C-alpha cells in the first residue's frame, strides 16, 4: 500500500479530466462509492427525475462538465454520472452546475425514500399494536 502513489494517481486523474474537479483524495473515492450506494438504495438512476434530467445530456457535455469516466464507449454511464456528480459535489468547494444538479436529484430522491420508510414503519407499527 503506497499512499503517495495513490494520491499521485488521483491527482493525475483529476488533472486530465478523467475524475471530477476536486476529486483527488481518498475521501473523494469513498464519496464516489457512496454515490453508487445511494443510487442503489434510493433508485436514483431509475427515477423519473434523473431519467428526465439525463435525456437532456450529451456525452460531450458530461465528459467536459463532469468527468471522462462518466462516458464509456461514447455513451453516458448513468451510474457513473451519479457517483461522479455526488463525489464532485462533496469534494469541490465550488462544484460545477452538472454536479450541483445531480446532488439535488440525489437529495430529492433520498428525501422521498425517507418518507417511504417512515410511512412503512408507521403502517407496520399500526398493524402490530
QUILIN-V133799 format. One record per pair of residues at least 24 apart in sequence whose ideal C-beta (glycine too) atoms are under 7 Angstrom apart, sorted by the first residue. I is the first residue (numbers start at 1). GAP is how many residues later the second one is. D is the distance in Angstrom with one decimal. If there is no record, write none. Layout:
BEGIN
i;gap;d
I;GAP;D
I;GAP;D
END
This chain:
BEGIN
i;gap;d
17;50;6.5
17;51;5.2
18;49;6.3
18;50;4.8
18;51;5.5
19;48;5.5
19;50;6.4
20;46;5.8
20;47;4.7
20;64;5.1
20;67;5.9
20;68;3.6
20;72;6.9
20;79;6.5
21;67;6.3
21;71;5.2
21;75;6.7
22;66;6.0
22;69;4.4
22;70;3.0
22;71;6.9
23;64;5.1
23;65;5.9
23;68;5.1
25;66;6.7
27;64;6.6
28;59;5.1
28;63;4.4
31;55;6.2
31;56;4.4
31;59;4.5
31;60;6.2
32;51;4.7
32;52;6.6
32;55;4.1
34;52;6.8
35;47;5.4
35;48;3.5
35;51;3.2
35;52;6.0
36;43;6.3
36;47;4.9
38;48;6.7
38;68;5.7
38;72;6.7
39;40;5.9
39;43;4.7
39;44;7.0
41;72;7.0
42;67;4.3
42;68;5.5
42;71;4.7
43;66;7.0
44;38;5.4
44;61;6.4
44;62;5.8
44;65;4.9
45;33;4.5
45;34;5.7
45;37;6.0
47;62;5.5
49;56;5.4
49;59;6.2
49;60;7.0
50;55;5.3
53;48;6.6
53;52;6.1
54;24;6.0
54;27;6.9
65;31;5.8
65;33;4.6
66;32;4.9
66;33;6.5
82;24;6.9
END
